[in-house]
Amino acid sequence: MDEQKKYDGENIQVLEGLEAVRKRPSMYIGSTDSRGLHHLVYEVIDNSIDEALAGYAKNIRMTINEDGSITVIDDGRGIPVDIHPKYQRPALEIALTMLHAGGKFDKSSYRVSGGLHGVGVSVVNALSEWMSAEVKRDGKVCRQTFARGVPTSDVEIIGECEDSKTGTIIQFMPDKEIFETVDFKYDILLSRLKELAFLNKGIRIITEDLRTKESQDDEYGDIAEDDSDVTSDIDFEDMDDENTGSKKKSGRSISVKEKYHDFCYEGGIVEFVRYLNGGKTALHDNPIYFERQRDDTDIEISMQYTESYNSNVHSFANNINTTEGGTHMAGFKSALTRVANDYIKKNGLDKDSKDGAVLSGDDIREGLTAIISVKLLEPQFEGQTKTKLGNSEIKGIVDSLVTDGLAEYFEENPKVAVAILDKALLARKARDAAKRARELTRRKGALEVSTLPGKLADCSERDPSLCELYLVEGNSAGGSAKQGRNRAFQAILPFRGKILNVEKTRMDRSLKNAEIISLITALGAGLGDDMELNRLRYHKVVIMTDADVDGAHIRTLILTLFFRYMPDLITAGHVYIAQPPLYRIKKGKAEYYAYNDKQLREKLDEIGDKSVNVSRYKGLGEMNPEQLWSTTMNPETRTLLQVTIEDAVAADEIFTILMGDEVLPRREFIQAHAKEVVNLDI
């Protein structure tokens, strides 16, 4: 009996029931906001990716349908539909209605897998208003439907197919009773699926958004009675270039339509690195690549140095982005630093130091873009969010692979090695500046007032969790903010003009900039790998700039500083953006504020247009202290946007495009997204 025939009902093992999912959804998908909503799609996609990793699927298609539901199609083996020997119900029903039921626990069915260890699709079913599952296998086409995790039909045979035609279609509508929003963002899904295509070379992933603007604004409908509305064509043979409206280029399809994308990267993570460095100047043309297989573990590493001053290293375990790193990242870093220092000493490259001072990890990683991808049988993740890999054996395997591979590469490519290491030696000069910054990180209670920035108007509260720091553009706005604030817990730090663009500047120069030093001193937590959040003096850091082009530029410069030098500040949820009003509306003695054009129109329709005075604020300085407090700073009435990093890869790409040296990518980005701008002052 071949391997495919071994995947049947006996492989579906049940650990527990599904009852708790709807009561406590956040325990299973993290949250019920937009992040949790999109996580539903990832769970279904993970099953299809697992089929591909097992060698059975080559094509995956994700569609946002006109009604807002999601359809995921793969050409894998298809979920088993035979009767489960213990529970005497179809295996398809067991897999979709019982928690921890699936083939992932049977090592003969899947060698590696991501997802939530088998809870994925059943959780999606429980949190969906409705779900439809269609399976092709063993010459039959079967379907079963569900509502909020409960079967609404038996497994029915709805047709026949060739024995060689296999696959699964899952379609679902998220439950409006569970989620804060059921509006999927195509760009968010696109980013994750593109990432999966890079990480799994040769797998074709198609994404499509069939919604029109009007359909996105409408209420989503219920499941249609017509079968044709809840199924899709599973024959991937029809998905050729002519039918999909796309054209091949560099191993992938480039979409002709705005909401259709076709990804297939034969080069895998090598192409991923090239993609990430698209807006940068590379020190060497071709990315370095290593791979190794040991027992049940596959490891791939690709890396390329650029002339930039920031590192961009991403690690993945079974396709999961381990944003906190782990043992694979530790092995990579230690080997990289050791090989670099050994080569410098062996070839006498360090001419500025008699004792051959050693490079630090930060020195050798300056300008590095790297992808570390491991696929292993039983990954051990620290925490429910799976952001850190804990398998101890992986560190040694990665360390050995990088040590052998990079040492050999340096010996065979001495010009590239010297270029990389000369850059690292220059980066070492920034360490003294970083050390000076660390000396500014004493806690508020032990900090002498004289050492604080002179222009900082501090607050009297000493508990950092209650303190807020407003970063304000200009002295005029700073004056209004200082007068309008609550001095007990709100501090004000005004900036004069635009701060330095750290994307184009090495750290040693950045840390000589007066505005940056003032900010680091005020926050008190240091920067980079030496940042200590327990020393942070304010747990809310609020960027408050004018609602015009200059204000947006200053806001982007500050965010770039945080993203490159203080990313922990963002990931810990301490960074916010203030939302000052654009308009003041006055009618008689009544006064109203509007934060955008839509609110302005709605308020004018509400109060009538007669005897109305509308003023548009060009800057924060035009508001008096009372107005600034009531609209933008009062915790009871203000609106703050919390800055998050949903996708570190996408965030890095955006900062590189907008703030880097290359003009063409920035021009193309602006041209592509200009129509999305709502308010533009020139």
C-alpha positions as CSV (number, residue, x, y, z in Angstrom):
1,M,0.0,0.0,0.0
2,D,1.5,3.4,-1.0
3,E,1.9,6.4,1.3
4,Q,-1.2,8.2,-0.1
5,K,-3.5,5.2,0.8
6,K,-2.2,5.3,4.4
7,Y,-3.9,8.7,4.9
8,D,-7.4,7.6,5.8
9,G,-9.9,7.8,8.7
10,E,-7.6,6.0,11.1
11,N,-5.1,8.8,10.8
12,I,-7.6,11.3,12.2
13,Q,-7.0,11.3,16.0
14,V,-9.2,13.2,18.5
15,L,-7.9,14.8,21.7
16,E,-10.9,16.9,22.9
17,G,-14.1,18.6,22.0
18,L,-14.9,22.0,20.5
19,E,-17.2,23.5,23.0
20,A,-15.0,26.2,24.5
21,V,-13.9,27.9,21.3
22,R,-16.9,30.1,20.8
23,K,-16.9,31.1,24.5
24,R,-13.2,32.0,24.6
25,P,-12.1,32.6,20.9
26,S,-9.1,34.7,21.9
27,M,-7.5,31.7,23.6
28,Y,-7.3,30.0,20.1
29,I,-6.7,32.8,17.6
30,G,-5.2,35.5,19.8
31,S,-8.0,38.1,19.5
32,T,-11.3,38.9,17.9
33,D,-10.2,42.1,16.2
34,S,-8.8,42.4,12.6
35,R,-5.7,40.4,13.5
36,G,-7.7,37.4,14.8
37,L,-10.0,37.7,11.7
38,H,-7.1,37.3,9.3
39,H,-5.7,34.5,11.4
40,L,-8.7,32.3,10.3
41,V,-7.4,32.4,6.8
42,Y,-3.9,31.5,7.8
43,E,-5.1,28.4,9.6
44,V,-6.9,27.1,6.5
45,I,-3.9,28.0,4.3
46,D,-1.5,26.3,6.7
47,N,-3.3,23.0,6.0
48,S,-2.8,23.4,2.3
49,I,0.8,24.3,2.8
50,D,1.3,21.2,5.0
51,E,-0.1,19.1,2.1
52,A,2.5,20.8,-0.1
53,L,5.3,20.2,2.3
54,A,4.3,16.5,2.5
55,G,4.7,16.4,-1.3
56,Y,1.1,16.1,-2.4
57,A,0.0,19.6,-3.3
58,K,1.5,22.0,-5.8
59,N,-1.2,24.7,-6.1
60,I,-3.1,26.8,-3.6
61,R,-5.7,29.4,-4.3
62,M,-7.2,31.9,-1.9
63,T,-10.2,34.1,-2.9
64,I,-12.1,36.8,-1.1
65,N,-15.5,36.3,-2.6
66,E,-18.0,39.1,-3.5
67,D,-20.0,38.5,-0.3
68,G,-16.8,38.8,1.8
69,S,-16.4,35.0,2.5
70,I,-13.1,33.2,1.9
71,T,-12.4,30.3,-0.4
72,V,-9.2,28.2,-0.1
73,I,-8.5,25.5,-2.7
74,D,-5.6,23.1,-2.9
75,D,-4.8,20.1,-5.0
76,G,-3.6,17.9,-2.1
77,R,-4.9,14.5,-1.2
78,G,-8.2,15.8,0.1
79,I,-9.4,15.4,3.7
80,P,-10.5,11.8,4.4
81,V,-14.2,11.2,4.2
82,D,-14.4,7.5,5.3
83,I,-16.0,6.5,8.6
84,H,-13.7,7.1,11.7
85,P,-13.3,3.6,13.3
86,K,-13.8,4.9,16.9
87,Y,-16.4,7.7,16.5
88,Q,-18.3,6.1,13.7
89,R,-18.7,9.5,11.9
90,P,-17.0,10.6,8.7
91,A,-13.4,11.7,9.2
92,L,-14.2,15.0,7.4
93,E,-16.8,15.9,10.0
94,I,-14.5,14.8,12.9
95,A,-11.6,17.0,11.5
96,L,-13.9,20.1,11.2
97,T,-15.9,19.8,14.4
98,M,-13.6,18.4,17.1
99,L,-10.7,20.3,18.6
100,H,-7.2,18.7,18.2
101,A,-8.6,16.4,15.5
102,G,-6.5,15.9,12.4
103,G,-3.7,14.1,10.6
104,K,-0.9,16.3,12.2
105,F,-0.6,14.0,15.2
106,D,0.2,11.0,13.0
107,K,3.8,11.3,11.9
108,S,3.3,9.0,8.9
109,S,0.8,11.6,7.4
110,Y,2.8,14.8,7.8
111,R,6.5,15.1,8.4
112,V,6.3,18.8,9.3
113,S,3.4,21.2,9.8
114,G,2.7,24.7,11.0
115,G,-0.7,25.9,12.1
116,L,-2.0,25.5,15.6
117,H,-1.1,21.8,15.9
118,G,-4.4,20.6,14.5
119,V,-6.9,22.9,16.1
120,G,-6.9,25.2,13.1
121,V,-9.7,24.4,10.7
122,S,-12.1,23.2,13.5
123,V,-11.6,26.5,15.3
124,V,-12.3,28.4,12.0
125,N,-15.4,26.3,11.6
126,A,-16.6,27.1,15.2
127,L,-16.0,30.9,14.6
128,S,-17.7,31.0,11.2
129,E,-21.3,31.9,10.5
130,W,-21.2,29.1,8.0
131,M,-18.6,26.8,6.4
132,S,-18.6,24.5,3.4
133,A,-16.1,21.7,2.8
134,E,-15.7,20.0,-0.5
135,V,-13.3,17.1,-1.1
136,K,-12.2,15.3,-4.2
137,R,-10.6,11.9,-3.7
138,D,-11.1,8.2,-4.6
139,G,-13.1,9.2,-7.7
140,K,-15.8,11.0,-5.8
141,V,-16.7,14.6,-5.0
142,C,-18.1,15.0,-1.5
143,R,-19.4,18.0,0.5
144,Q,-20.5,18.8,4.0
145,T,-21.9,22.2,5.3
146,F,-21.7,23.7,8.8
147,A,-23.1,26.6,10.8
148,R,-21.1,27.9,13.8
149,G,-19.3,24.6,14.1
150,V,-22.4,22.4,13.9
151,P,-23.0,20.2,10.8
152,T,-26.0,21.3,8.8
153,S,-25.8,18.4,6.4
154,D,-24.3,14.9,6.2
155,V,-21.3,14.2,4.0
156,E,-22.9,13.9,0.6
157,I,-21.5,12.6,-2.7
158,I,-22.3,15.3,-5.2
159,G,-20.4,14.0,-8.2
160,E,-17.6,11.9,-9.6
161,C,-14.1,12.7,-10.7
162,E,-11.0,11.0,-12.1
163,D,-9.1,9.0,-9.5
164,S,-6.1,11.2,-10.1
165,K,-8.0,14.4,-9.3
166,T,-7.7,15.2,-5.6
167,G,-8.0,18.2,-3.4
168,T,-10.0,20.2,-0.9
169,I,-12.1,23.4,-1.0
170,I,-12.9,25.2,2.2
171,Q,-15.2,28.2,2.1
172,F,-16.3,30.1,5.2
173,M,-17.9,33.3,6.4
174,P,-16.6,34.7,9.7
175,D,-19.2,35.2,12.4
176,K,-20.3,38.8,13.0
177,E,-21.3,37.8,16.5
178,I,-17.7,36.9,17.3
179,F,-15.5,39.4,15.4
180,E,-15.3,43.2,15.7
181,T,-15.0,43.4,12.0
182,V,-15.5,40.8,9.2
183,D,-13.9,43.0,6.5
184,F,-10.8,41.2,5.2
185,K,-7.9,43.4,4.1
186,Y,-6.5,42.0,0.9
187,D,-3.1,43.6,1.3
188,I,-2.6,41.9,4.7
189,L,-3.5,38.5,3.3
190,L,-1.4,39.1,0.2
191,S,1.7,39.9,2.3
192,R,1.4,36.6,4.2
193,L,0.7,34.4,1.2
194,K,3.6,36.0,-0.8
195,E,5.8,35.2,2.2
196,L,4.7,31.6,2.1
197,A,5.4,31.4,-1.6
198,F,9.0,32.6,-0.9
199,L,9.5,30.1,1.9
200,N,8.2,27.1,0.0
201,K,10.0,27.2,-3.4
202,G,8.1,25.8,-6.3
203,I,4.6,26.0,-4.7
204,R,2.2,28.2,-6.7
205,I,-0.1,30.4,-4.6
206,I,-2.8,32.5,-6.2
207,T,-4.7,35.3,-4.4
208,E,-7.7,37.2,-5.7
209,D,-10.2,39.7,-4.3
210,L,-13.5,39.6,-6.1
211,R,-15.2,42.3,-4.0
212,T,-16.1,45.6,-5.6
213,K,-16.0,48.8,-3.4
214,E,-19.8,48.7,-3.2
215,S,-19.8,45.0,-2.0
216,Q,-17.3,45.8,0.7
217,D,-19.6,48.5,2.1
218,D,-22.7,46.2,2.1
219,E,-23.7,43.8,4.8
220,Y,-22.6,40.3,4.0
221,G,-25.2,37.9,3.0
222,D,-26.0,34.4,4.3
223,I,-24.9,31.2,2.7
224,A,-26.6,30.8,-0.7
225,E,-29.0,28.0,-1.4
226,D,-27.5,27.4,-4.9
227,D,-24.6,25.0,-4.7
228,S,-22.7,26.9,-7.3
229,D,-22.4,29.9,-5.0
230,V,-20.5,28.0,-2.3
231,T,-18.0,26.0,-4.4
232,S,-15.2,26.7,-6.8
233,D,-13.5,24.8,-9.6
234,I,-10.8,22.7,-8.2
235,D,-9.1,21.8,-11.5
236,F,-5.8,23.6,-11.4
237,E,-5.1,22.6,-15.0
238,D,-7.3,25.5,-16.0
239,M,-5.1,28.0,-14.1
240,D,-2.6,28.6,-16.9
241,D,-1.2,32.0,-17.8
242,E,-3.8,32.7,-20.5
243,N,-6.8,32.0,-18.3
244,T,-5.4,33.8,-15.2
245,G,-4.6,37.0,-17.0
246,S,-1.0,37.1,-15.8
247,K,2.4,37.0,-17.4
248,K,5.5,35.1,-16.3
249,K,8.6,37.0,-15.2
250,S,11.6,35.9,-13.2
251,G,10.0,32.7,-12.0
252,R,6.7,34.2,-10.8
253,S,3.5,35.6,-12.3
254,I,3.0,39.4,-12.2
255,S,-0.6,40.4,-11.8
256,V,-2.2,42.4,-14.6
257,K,-5.2,43.0,-12.4
258,E,-4.9,45.0,-9.2
259,K,-6.6,42.4,-7.0
260,Y,-5.1,39.2,-8.6
261,H,-1.7,37.9,-7.8
262,D,0.1,34.7,-8.9
263,F,3.2,33.7,-6.9
264,C,5.7,30.9,-7.6
265,Y,9.4,31.3,-6.6
266,E,11.6,28.5,-7.8
267,G,14.5,30.2,-6.1
268,G,12.7,30.3,-2.7
269,I,14.4,32.3,0.0
270,V,17.2,33.5,-2.4
271,E,14.5,35.4,-4.3
272,F,13.1,36.5,-0.9
273,V,16.4,38.2,0.0
274,R,16.6,39.8,-3.5
275,Y,13.0,41.1,-3.0
276,L,13.8,42.6,0.4
277,N,16.9,44.3,-1.0
278,G,15.0,45.7,-4.0
279,G,15.4,49.3,-2.9
280,K,19.0,49.0,-1.6
281,T,22.5,48.9,-3.2
282,A,24.0,45.4,-2.7
283,L,27.7,44.8,-1.8
284,H,27.6,41.6,-3.9
285,D,25.4,40.6,-6.8
286,N,24.2,37.2,-5.7
287,P,22.8,36.3,-2.3
288,I,24.8,33.7,-0.3
289,Y,22.8,30.4,0.2
290,F,23.3,27.4,2.4
291,E,21.1,24.4,3.0
292,R,21.4,21.3,5.1
293,Q,19.2,18.2,5.9
294,R,19.8,16.3,9.1
295,D,17.5,13.5,10.0
296,D,14.0,15.1,10.0
297,T,15.2,18.7,9.9
298,D,15.7,20.9,6.8
299,I,17.6,24.2,7.2
300,E,17.9,27.0,4.5
301,I,19.8,30.2,4.9
302,S,20.2,33.0,2.4
303,M,22.0,36.3,3.1
304,Q,23.2,39.4,1.2
305,Y,24.9,42.6,2.4
306,T,23.9,46.1,1.3
307,E,25.3,49.6,1.8
308,S,22.5,50.4,4.3
309,Y,23.2,50.8,8.0
310,N,20.5,48.5,9.4
311,S,20.2,44.8,9.6
312,N,17.1,42.9,8.3
313,V,17.2,39.3,9.5
314,H,14.1,37.3,9.6
315,S,13.7,33.7,11.0
316,F,11.0,31.2,10.3
317,A,10.2,27.7,11.7
318,N,7.8,25.6,9.7
319,N,6.8,28.8,7.8
320,I,5.9,30.6,11.1
321,N,7.6,34.0,11.4
322,T,9.5,33.6,14.7
323,T,9.7,37.4,15.4
324,E,11.4,36.8,18.7
325,G,14.0,34.6,17.2
326,G,15.1,31.5,19.1
327,T,17.7,28.8,18.8
328,H,17.9,29.0,15.0
329,M,18.6,32.7,15.2
330,A,21.1,32.2,18.1
331,G,23.1,29.7,16.1
332,F,23.2,31.9,13.0
333,K,24.4,35.0,14.9
334,S,27.1,33.2,16.9
335,A,28.5,31.5,13.8
336,L,28.4,34.7,11.7
337,T,30.3,36.8,14.3
338,R,32.9,34.0,14.9
339,V,33.6,33.4,11.2
340,A,34.0,37.2,10.6
341,N,36.4,37.7,13.4
342,D,38.5,34.6,12.4
343,Y,38.8,35.9,8.9
344,I,39.8,39.4,10.0
345,K,42.6,38.0,12.2
346,K,43.8,35.5,9.7
347,N,44.1,38.1,6.9
348,G,45.2,41.1,9.0
349,L,42.2,43.3,8.0
350,D,42.1,45.3,11.2
351,K,44.7,47.9,10.7
352,D,43.3,50.5,13.2
353,S,43.8,48.4,16.3
354,K,47.1,46.8,17.4
355,D,45.4,44.1,19.5
356,G,42.8,43.3,16.8
357,A,39.7,44.4,18.6
358,V,36.8,42.0,18.1
359,L,33.7,42.8,16.1
360,S,30.4,42.6,17.9
361,G,27.4,40.9,16.5
362,D,25.8,44.3,15.7
363,D,29.0,45.3,13.7
364,I,28.9,42.3,11.4
365,R,25.2,42.5,10.9
366,E,25.1,46.1,9.7
367,G,23.6,46.2,6.2
368,L,22.8,42.4,6.3
369,T,19.6,41.0,4.9
370,A,19.0,37.4,5.8
371,I,16.3,34.7,5.8
372,I,16.7,31.7,8.2
373,S,14.1,29.0,7.5
374,V,14.0,25.7,9.4
375,K,11.4,22.9,8.9
376,L,11.4,20.3,11.7
377,L,9.3,17.4,12.8
378,E,8.3,18.6,16.3
379,P,8.9,22.3,16.8
380,Q,8.9,23.7,20.3
381,F,7.6,27.2,20.5
382,E,7.8,29.4,23.5
383,G,4.5,31.0,24.3
384,Q,1.1,30.7,22.6
385,T,2.0,33.2,19.9
386,K,4.8,31.0,18.6
387,T,7.2,33.8,18.2
388,K,10.3,32.0,19.5
389,L,11.8,28.6,18.6
390,G,13.0,26.6,21.6
391,N,14.5,23.4,20.1
392,S,17.9,23.2,21.6
393,E,19.4,20.9,18.9
394,I,18.7,23.5,16.2
395,K,21.3,26.0,17.5
396,G,24.2,23.6,16.9
397,I,23.0,22.5,13.4
398,V,22.6,26.1,12.2
399,D,25.9,27.2,13.8
400,S,27.7,24.3,12.1
401,L,26.1,25.1,8.7
402,V,26.9,28.8,8.8
403,T,30.4,28.2,10.1
404,D,31.3,25.8,7.3
405,G,29.4,27.5,4.5
406,L,30.4,31.1,5.2
407,A,34.1,30.3,5.8
408,E,34.2,28.5,2.5
409,Y,32.4,31.3,0.8
410,F,34.8,33.9,2.1
411,E,37.8,31.8,1.0
412,E,36.3,31.5,-2.5
413,N,35.2,35.1,-2.8
414,P,37.9,37.3,-1.1
415,K,36.8,40.6,-2.7
416,V,33.3,40.2,-1.3
417,A,34.6,39.1,2.1
418,V,36.9,42.2,2.3
419,A,34.0,44.5,1.3
420,I,31.7,43.0,3.9
421,L,34.3,43.0,6.7
422,D,35.5,46.6,5.9
423,K,32.0,47.7,6.3
424,A,31.7,45.9,9.7
425,L,35.0,47.5,10.9
426,L,33.6,50.9,10.1
427,A,30.4,50.0,12.0
428,R,32.5,49.3,15.1
429,K,33.2,53.0,15.3
430,A,29.5,53.5,16.2
431,R,29.9,51.6,19.4
432,D,31.3,54.4,21.5
433,A,28.3,56.5,20.5
434,A,25.9,53.7,21.5
435,K,27.8,53.4,24.8
436,R,27.2,57.1,25.5
437,A,23.5,56.7,24.8
438,R,23.3,53.8,27.3
439,E,24.7,56.1,29.9
440,L,21.6,58.3,29.5
441,T,19.2,55.5,30.6
442,R,18.9,55.9,34.3
443,R,15.5,55.7,35.8
444,K,13.5,58.9,36.6
445,G,13.8,58.5,40.3
446,A,17.6,58.5,40.2
447,L,17.9,61.0,37.4
448,E,19.0,64.5,38.2
449,V,16.7,67.2,36.7
450,S,19.8,68.8,35.2
451,T,20.4,65.8,32.9
452,L,17.0,65.9,31.3
453,P,16.6,67.8,28.0
454,G,16.2,71.5,28.7
455,K,13.1,71.7,26.4
456,L,11.3,68.8,28.0
457,A,8.3,69.8,30.1
458,D,8.2,66.8,32.4
459,C,5.2,65.6,34.5
460,S,5.1,65.2,38.2
461,E,3.9,61.5,38.2
462,R,6.7,59.0,39.0
463,D,4.9,55.8,38.0
464,P,5.9,55.2,34.3
465,S,2.7,53.2,33.6
466,L,0.7,56.4,34.2
467,C,2.9,58.8,32.3
468,E,2.6,60.1,28.8
469,L,5.2,61.8,26.6
470,Y,3.9,63.9,23.7
471,L,6.4,64.4,20.9
472,V,5.3,67.7,19.4
473,E,6.3,69.4,16.1
474,G,7.5,73.0,16.5
475,N,7.8,75.5,19.3
476,S,4.4,77.0,18.7
477,A,2.5,73.7,19.0
478,G,4.8,72.8,21.9
479,G,3.8,76.0,23.7
480,S,0.1,75.2,23.3
481,A,0.6,71.6,24.4
482,K,2.6,72.6,27.5
483,Q,-0.2,75.0,28.5
484,G,-3.1,72.7,27.7
485,R,-1.8,69.4,29.1
486,N,-2.4,67.8,32.4
487,R,0.9,68.4,34.2
488,A,0.3,65.5,36.6
489,F,0.9,62.8,34.0
490,Q,1.6,64.4,30.6
491,A,5.1,65.5,29.5
492,I,5.9,67.5,26.4
493,L,9.0,67.3,24.2
494,P,8.9,69.7,21.2
495,F,11.0,69.0,18.1
496,R,12.6,71.8,16.1
497,G,12.1,71.0,12.4
498,K,12.8,67.5,11.0
499,I,14.9,65.0,12.9
500,L,17.7,63.1,11.1
501,N,16.7,60.3,8.7
502,V,18.3,57.3,10.4
503,E,17.6,55.1,7.4
504,K,20.4,56.9,5.6
505,T,22.8,57.4,8.5
506,R,25.1,55.2,10.6
507,M,24.3,55.1,14.3
508,D,27.4,57.1,15.4
509,R,26.3,60.1,13.4
510,S,22.7,59.7,14.4
511,L,23.6,59.8,18.0
512,K,25.3,63.1,17.6
513,N,22.0,64.7,16.5
514,A,20.6,66.9,19.3
515,E,16.9,66.0,18.7
516,I,17.6,62.3,18.7
517,I,19.7,62.5,21.9
518,S,16.9,64.5,23.6
519,L,14.4,61.8,22.8
520,I,16.6,59.0,23.9
521,T,17.4,60.9,27.2
522,A,13.7,61.6,27.8
523,L,12.6,58.0,27.3
524,G,15.4,56.7,29.5
525,A,15.4,53.1,28.1
526,G,18.4,53.1,25.7
527,L,18.2,51.7,22.2
528,G,18.9,48.6,20.0
529,D,19.8,45.3,21.7
530,D,20.6,47.3,24.9
531,M,17.1,48.7,25.3
532,E,15.6,48.0,28.7
533,L,11.9,48.6,28.7
534,N,11.8,48.4,32.5
535,R,13.6,51.7,32.5
536,L,11.1,53.4,30.2
537,R,9.9,56.6,31.8
538,Y,6.7,56.9,29.9
539,H,4.4,54.0,28.9
540,K,2.6,56.1,26.3
541,V,4.7,57.9,23.7
542,V,2.4,60.0,21.5
543,I,3.6,61.5,18.2
544,M,1.6,64.7,17.7
545,T,2.3,66.5,14.4
546,D,0.4,68.7,12.0
547,A,-2.1,67.2,9.7
548,D,-0.2,68.2,6.5
549,V,2.6,66.9,4.4
550,D,5.4,68.3,6.6
551,G,3.7,66.8,9.7
552,A,3.4,63.4,8.0
553,H,7.1,63.6,7.1
554,I,8.2,64.3,10.6
555,R,5.9,61.6,11.9
556,T,7.5,59.1,9.5
557,L,11.0,60.2,10.5
558,I,10.2,59.5,14.2
559,L,8.6,56.2,13.4
560,T,11.7,55.3,11.3
561,L,13.9,56.1,14.4
562,F,11.7,53.9,16.6
563,F,11.5,51.0,14.1
564,R,15.3,50.9,13.4
565,Y,16.7,51.8,16.8
566,M,13.9,51.0,19.3
567,P,11.7,48.3,17.8
568,D,10.8,47.0,21.3
569,L,9.1,50.2,22.0
570,I,6.6,49.5,19.2
571,T,6.2,45.7,19.7
572,A,5.4,46.4,23.4
573,G,2.6,48.7,22.4
574,H,4.1,52.0,23.8
575,V,3.9,54.1,20.6
576,Y,0.8,56.1,19.6
577,I,-0.2,58.7,17.0
578,A,-2.4,61.6,18.1
579,Q,-5.4,62.5,15.9
580,P,-5.9,66.3,15.9
581,P,-9.0,67.6,14.2
582,L,-8.8,69.1,10.7
583,Y,-11.8,71.4,11.0
584,R,-13.6,73.6,13.6
585,I,-17.2,74.2,12.9
586,K,-19.0,77.1,14.7
587,K,-22.7,77.9,14.6
588,G,-23.8,80.5,17.0
589,K,-22.3,79.6,20.4
590,A,-22.0,75.9,19.5
591,E,-18.6,74.6,18.5
592,Y,-17.9,71.2,16.8
593,Y,-14.8,69.5,15.5
594,A,-14.3,67.2,12.5
595,Y,-11.3,64.9,12.0
596,N,-11.8,64.3,8.3
597,D,-13.8,65.4,5.3
598,K,-16.5,62.7,5.9
599,Q,-17.1,63.9,9.4
600,L,-17.3,67.5,8.2
601,R,-20.0,66.6,5.7
602,E,-22.0,64.6,8.2
603,K,-21.9,67.4,10.8
604,L,-22.9,70.1,8.2
605,D,-25.8,67.9,7.1
606,E,-26.8,67.6,10.8
607,I,-26.7,71.2,11.8
608,G,-27.6,72.9,8.4
609,D,-25.4,75.1,6.4
610,K,-26.8,78.5,7.3
611,S,-24.7,80.9,9.5
612,V,-22.0,78.3,9.8
613,N,-18.3,79.1,10.1
614,V,-15.8,76.4,9.1
615,S,-12.1,76.8,9.9
616,R,-9.5,74.4,8.6
617,Y,-6.5,73.9,10.9
618,K,-3.2,74.0,9.1
619,G,-1.2,73.2,12.2
620,L,-1.4,72.4,15.9
621,G,-0.1,75.9,16.7
622,E,-3.4,77.4,15.4
623,M,-5.3,75.8,18.3
624,N,-5.3,77.5,21.7
625,P,-4.4,75.4,24.7
626,E,-8.0,74.7,25.6
627,Q,-8.9,73.5,22.1
628,L,-5.8,71.3,21.9
629,W,-6.6,69.7,25.3
630,S,-10.3,69.1,24.5
631,T,-9.7,67.6,21.0
632,T,-6.4,65.9,21.1
633,M,-5.0,65.4,24.6
634,N,-7.9,64.8,27.0
635,P,-8.0,61.0,27.6
636,E,-11.8,61.1,27.8
637,T,-12.3,62.7,24.4
638,R,-9.2,62.1,22.3
639,T,-8.5,59.5,19.7
640,L,-5.1,57.8,19.7
641,L,-3.9,55.3,17.1
642,Q,-1.6,52.6,18.5
643,V,1.3,51.8,16.3
644,T,1.8,48.0,15.7
645,I,4.0,45.9,13.5
646,E,1.6,43.4,11.9
647,D,4.2,42.2,9.5
648,A,7.9,43.0,10.2
649,V,8.9,42.0,6.7
650,A,6.4,44.4,5.1
651,A,7.2,47.1,7.6
652,D,10.9,46.9,6.8
653,E,10.1,47.0,3.1
654,I,8.0,50.2,3.4
655,F,10.6,52.0,5.5
656,T,13.3,51.1,3.0
657,I,11.2,52.3,0.1
658,L,10.1,55.6,1.7
659,M,13.2,56.5,3.6
660,G,16.1,54.8,1.7
661,D,18.5,56.0,-0.9
662,E,16.8,54.5,-4.0
663,V,14.5,57.0,-5.8
664,L,12.9,54.7,-8.3
665,P,11.2,52.4,-5.8
666,R,9.9,55.4,-3.9
667,R,8.5,57.0,-7.0
668,E,6.8,53.7,-8.0
669,F,5.3,53.3,-4.5
670,I,3.9,56.9,-4.6
671,Q,2.4,56.4,-8.0
672,A,0.8,53.1,-7.0
673,H,-0.7,54.5,-3.8
674,A,-1.4,58.1,-4.6
675,K,-5.1,57.5,-5.2
676,E,-5.4,56.2,-1.6
677,V,-4.5,59.7,-0.2
678,V,-7.6,61.3,1.4
679,N,-6.2,64.7,2.4
680,L,-3.2,66.2,0.7
681,D,-1.8,69.7,1.4
682,I,0.7,71.1,-1.1
